[in-house]
Amino acid sequence: MKVFVLIRKNIISIVFLIFVICLVIFSNSNLTATANGLKLWANNVVPSLFPFFVAVELLSQTNIVYYLSKLLDKIMRPLFNVPGCGAFPFIMGLISGYPVGAKIVSNLYLNKSITKNEAERLLCFTNNSGPLFILGTVGISFYANSTIGAILLLTHILASITVGMILGIFARKKENKNYLNLNSNSLNKKNDLKISELGEVLGNSILNSIKTILMIGGFVVIFSVIISILQKTKILVFLASIISNTLGLNQNLVLGFLTGIIEFTNGLSIISSIHIKEISINIILSSFILGFGGISITLQVLSIISKSKLSIKKYIFGKFLHGLIAAFYTFLILLLPMFNFNL
């Protein structure tokens, strides 16, 4: 009994120890996985996200967010029960992709522009997969079909809006209306930037963006290694076999889904490469994974919001709900005869 208690108290340390041992045992495959992770980061993540990170940092030094808050407060408050400044992470999150939305929300909360409850709800529906990834990588590269990419993008956006509305409705039942009105205009106008300050502002924006992009690169590499270890040890194959035999599902689809829960890019790649008669199942599973984001994205968000002490539990619930709703919307669209992709 004491042994089980000791293991439970030191479970994290044990997991880290096992990870180090696996790094040594599977060193050859881990080197390849590390190189692939670095290539993925350098060729895909940096070009698509780094400019957006710099842009977000620059915009946050201006009064764009202030004016956006004033302009859209009458839309964001009744729709999502958040102040108008919440439109900034929502729009940028949809345009750029994971984890830009989380970074903006964290900054807004640290600047006391939004309350903790508003920040935690915003995290659930503003941290999304970007159109470049969904249309380009998933639609064209993985499925070789731009229409599938467009369907996944549409259901992803609709599910994000739906999650925000659902969370806003529940929040209204818990919060006092007067309290809401007090914090809706807490965003203060900044002093206008001077030309002499541009160099310093740009330099700080680049440095902050480099820090974030390096952090994301670390996650990409580490999770590439973790997936490689899980493949070598056949753990994922074993779990997929049990689930597929129990539920009567295609084992390769289950394997792709489990991989996507860990790291969504690798999972989406596996799911899209499986050729079955009912390809709509592949697309629906892909829709869920795009909405949920996977453990890798969740940990990236956790690292970003760690200073702000926002709850990761609400984020996980929100993204799980996002995945379910996106999958349901995708299912409904695929029922239409014009979008029948089955063989």
C-alpha positions in Angstrom: 0.0 0.0 0.0 2.8 2.4 0.9 4.4 1.6 -2.5 1.3 2.8 -4.4 1.1 5.9 -2.3 4.8 6.6 -3.0 4.3 6.1 -6.7 1.2 8.3 -6.8 3.1 11.2 -5.0 6.0 10.9 -7.4 4.2 10.0 -10.6 5.5 13.1 -12.5 9.1 12.3 -11.5 8.6 8.7 -12.6 7.2 9.7 -16.0 10.2 12.1 -16.6 12.6 9.3 -15.6 10.9 6.9 -18.1 11.1 9.6 -20.7 14.9 10.0 -20.2 15.4 6.2 -20.3 13.4 6.0 -23.6 15.6 8.8 -25.0 18.6 6.6 -24.5 17.1 3.3 -25.7 15.6 4.8 -28.8 18.3 7.3 -29.5 18.5 6.7 -33.2 14.8 7.2 -34.0 14.7 10.1 -31.5 17.4 11.9 -33.5 15.3 11.6 -36.6 12.2 12.7 -34.8 14.1 15.7 -33.4 15.3 16.7 -36.9 11.8 16.3 -38.4 10.4 18.4 -35.6 12.9 21.2 -36.2 12.2 21.1 -39.9 8.4 21.3 -39.2 9.0 24.3 -36.9 11.4 26.1 -39.3 9.5 25.4 -42.5 5.9 25.8 -41.3 5.5 27.3 -37.8 8.0 30.2 -38.0 6.8 31.5 -41.4 3.1 31.3 -40.6 3.2 32.5 -36.9 6.2 34.7 -36.3 4.9 37.7 -38.5 1.6 37.5 -36.6 3.3 37.5 -33.2 5.2 40.6 -34.2 2.1 42.2 -35.6 0.2 41.5 -32.4 2.9 43.0 -30.3 3.0 46.1 -32.4 -0.8 46.5 -32.4 -0.9 46.1 -28.7 1.3 49.3 -28.4 -1.2 51.3 -30.3 -4.8 52.4 -29.7 -6.2 49.9 -32.3 -7.5 47.6 -29.5 -9.0 50.6 -27.7 -11.0 51.8 -30.7 -11.9 48.2 -31.6 -13.2 47.8 -28.1 -15.4 51.0 -28.4 -16.6 50.0 -31.8 -17.5 46.3 -31.1 -18.6 46.4 -27.5 -22.2 46.5 -28.5 -21.7 43.3 -30.5 -19.3 41.3 -28.3 -21.2 42.0 -25.1 -24.6 40.6 -26.2 -23.1 37.8 -28.3 -20.3 36.5 -26.0 -20.8 38.5 -22.8 -17.3 40.0 -23.0 -16.2 43.6 -23.6 -15.4 44.9 -27.1 -11.6 44.4 -26.7 -12.4 40.6 -26.8 -12.9 41.1 -30.6 -9.1 41.6 -31.0 -8.1 38.1 -29.8 -11.1 36.6 -31.6 -10.2 38.1 -35.0 -6.5 37.6 -34.7 -7.0 34.0 -33.4 -9.1 33.1 -36.4 -6.7 34.8 -38.9 -3.4 33.5 -37.5 -4.0 30.3 -35.6 -2.8 28.6 -32.4 -1.6 30.0 -30.0 -1.9 33.7 -30.9 -5.4 34.0 -29.4 -4.1 32.7 -26.0 -1.2 35.2 -26.0 -3.5 38.2 -26.7 -6.0 37.1 -24.0 -3.3 36.7 -21.5 -1.9 40.2 -22.3 -5.4 41.7 -22.0 -5.9 40.1 -18.6 -2.4 41.1 -17.3 -3.2 44.7 -18.4 -6.5 44.5 -16.4 -8.6 45.1 -19.6 -10.8 42.1 -18.9 -11.7 40.1 -15.8 -10.5 36.6 -15.0 -13.8 35.0 -15.9 -13.9 36.9 -19.2 -10.3 35.9 -19.9 -10.9 32.2 -19.2 -14.0 32.2 -21.4 -12.2 34.1 -24.2 -9.4 31.5 -24.1 -12.0 28.8 -25.0 -13.1 30.3 -28.3 -10.4 32.7 -29.4 -7.5 30.3 -29.6 -8.1 28.6 -32.9 -6.5 26.9 -35.8 -5.7 29.3 -38.6 -7.1 29.3 -42.2 -3.6 28.8 -43.8 -3.2 25.6 -41.9 -6.8 24.3 -42.4 -7.1 25.3 -46.1 -3.5 24.7 -47.1 -2.0 21.9 -45.0 -5.2 19.9 -44.2 -7.3 20.6 -47.2 -4.8 20.7 -50.0 -1.7 18.8 -48.6 -3.4 16.1 -46.6 -6.8 15.5 -48.4 -5.8 17.0 -51.8 -9.2 18.6 -51.8 -9.8 22.3 -51.3 -13.5 21.8 -50.7 -12.8 19.6 -47.7 -10.5 22.3 -46.3 -13.2 24.9 -46.8 -15.8 22.8 -45.0 -13.4 22.2 -42.1 -12.7 26.0 -41.9 -16.4 26.9 -42.0 -17.3 24.4 -39.2 -14.3 25.4 -37.2 -15.3 29.1 -37.2 -19.0 28.3 -36.6 -18.1 26.0 -33.6 -15.9 28.8 -32.2 -18.7 31.3 -32.3 -21.1 28.7 -30.8 -18.8 27.9 -27.9 -18.4 31.6 -27.1 -22.2 32.1 -27.1 -22.8 29.0 -24.9 -20.2 30.1 -22.3 -21.6 33.7 -22.4 -25.2 32.4 -21.7 -24.0 30.4 -18.7 -21.9 33.3 -17.4 -24.9 35.6 -17.4 -26.7 33.3 -15.0 -23.8 33.4 -12.5 -22.7 37.1 -12.7 -24.4 40.3 -11.6 -25.4 42.6 -14.4 -24.1 45.7 -12.6 -20.7 44.0 -12.2 -20.6 43.3 -15.9 -21.3 46.9 -16.7 -18.6 48.2 -14.4 -15.8 46.3 -16.2 -16.9 46.6 -19.8 -15.0 49.9 -20.3 -11.8 49.2 -18.3 -9.6 49.5 -21.4 -7.7 52.8 -21.2 -6.5 54.8 -24.2 -2.7 54.8 -24.7 -0.5 57.7 -25.6 0.0 58.0 -29.4 3.3 56.5 -30.6 6.0 58.9 -31.7 8.3 58.2 -34.7 11.3 58.3 -32.3 9.8 55.4 -30.4 9.3 53.1 -33.4 12.7 51.5 -33.2 12.4 50.6 -29.5 8.8 49.3 -30.0 9.7 47.2 -33.0 12.8 45.8 -31.2 10.8 44.8 -28.1 8.1 43.3 -30.3 10.6 41.2 -32.2 12.3 40.0 -29.0 9.0 39.1 -27.3 7.9 37.2 -30.5 11.2 35.3 -30.7 10.7 34.1 -27.1 7.2 32.8 -27.9 8.2 31.2 -31.2 11.2 29.5 -29.6 8.9 28.1 -26.9 6.5 26.7 -29.6 9.5 25.2 -31.4 10.5 23.4 -28.2 7.0 21.9 -27.9 7.0 20.8 -31.5 10.4 19.0 -31.1 9.5 17.4 -27.8 6.2 16.1 -29.0 7.8 14.8 -32.2 10.1 12.8 -30.0 7.2 11.6 -27.7 5.2 10.3 -30.6 8.3 8.6 -32.0 8.8 6.8 -28.6 5.1 5.9 -28.4 5.4 4.4 -31.9 8.6 2.4 -31.1 7.1 1.0 -27.9 3.8 0.2 -29.7 1.8 1.8 -26.9 -0.4 3.7 -29.3 -0.9 0.6 -31.5 -1.8 -1.5 -28.4 -4.4 1.1 -27.2 -5.8 1.5 -30.7 -6.2 -2.3 -31.0 -8.1 -2.5 -27.7 -10.4 0.4 -28.6 -11.0 -0.8 -32.2 -11.8 -4.4 -31.1 -14.1 -3.1 -28.4 -16.0 -0.6 -30.5 -15.6 -2.3 -33.9 -13.8 0.6 -35.4 -11.0 0.8 -38.0 -7.8 0.4 -36.0 -5.8 2.9 -38.2 -8.5 5.6 -37.7 -8.3 5.0 -33.9 -4.5 5.2 -34.1 -4.7 8.5 -36.0 -7.3 9.9 -33.6 -5.1 9.0 -30.5 -2.1 10.6 -32.2 -4.1 13.7 -32.9 -5.2 14.0 -29.3 -1.5 14.1 -28.4 -0.3 16.3 -31.3 -2.9 17.4 -33.9 -0.7 17.8 -37.0 0.6 14.2 -36.9 -2.8 12.9 -36.1 -4.5 14.8 -39.0 -1.8 13.5 -41.4 -2.5 9.9 -40.4 -6.3 10.2 -40.5 -6.3 11.9 -44.0 -4.0 9.1 -45.4 -6.4 6.3 -44.5 -8.5 5.2 -47.5 -11.8 3.8 -46.5 -15.2 3.8 -48.3 -16.8 6.2 -45.8 -14.3 9.0 -46.0 -16.7 11.3 -44.2 -15.7 9.6 -41.0 -12.1 10.8 -41.6 -13.3 14.3 -42.2 -15.5 14.4 -39.1 -12.6 13.1 -36.9 -10.3 15.7 -38.4 -12.9 18.4 -37.6 -12.9 17.3 -33.9 -9.1 17.3 -33.7 -8.8 20.7 -35.3 -11.3 22.1 -32.7 -9.7 20.4 -29.7 -6.1 21.1 -30.7 -4.4 18.3 -28.8 -2.3 18.0 -25.7 0.6 19.8 -27.3 -1.4 23.0 -28.0 -2.9 22.8 -24.5 0.5 22.8 -22.9 1.6 25.7 -25.1 -1.4 27.6 -23.9 -0.6 26.6 -20.3 3.0 28.0 -20.7 1.6 31.3 -22.1 -1.0 31.8 -19.3 1.1 30.6 -16.4 2.0 34.2 -15.3 -1.7 35.2 -15.4 -2.9 32.2 -13.3 -5.8 31.6 -15.6 -7.5 28.2 -15.3 -6.5 25.6 -17.9 -9.4 23.4 -16.9 -11.9 25.7 -18.4 -9.8 25.9 -21.5 -9.7 22.1 -21.9 -13.5 21.9 -21.4 -14.0 24.7 -24.0 -11.8 23.1 -26.6 -13.4 19.7 -26.1 -16.8 21.3 -26.6 -15.4 23.1 -29.6 -14.2 19.8 -31.1 -17.6 18.1 -30.5 -19.6 21.0 -32.0 -17.3 21.3 -35.0 -17.6 17.6 -35.7 -21.4 17.8 -35.4 -21.5 20.7 -37.9 -19.3 18.8 -40.3 -21.5 15.8 -40.0 -24.6 17.9 -40.9 -22.8 19.5 -44.0 -21.6 16.1 -45.2 -25.2 14.9 -45.2 -25.8 17.2 -48.2 -25.6 15.3 -51.5 -23.3 18.0 -53.1 -20.7 17.3 -50.4 -20.7 13.5 -50.6 -17.0 12.5 -50.7 -17.5 8.8 -50.0 -16.1 6.3 -52.5 
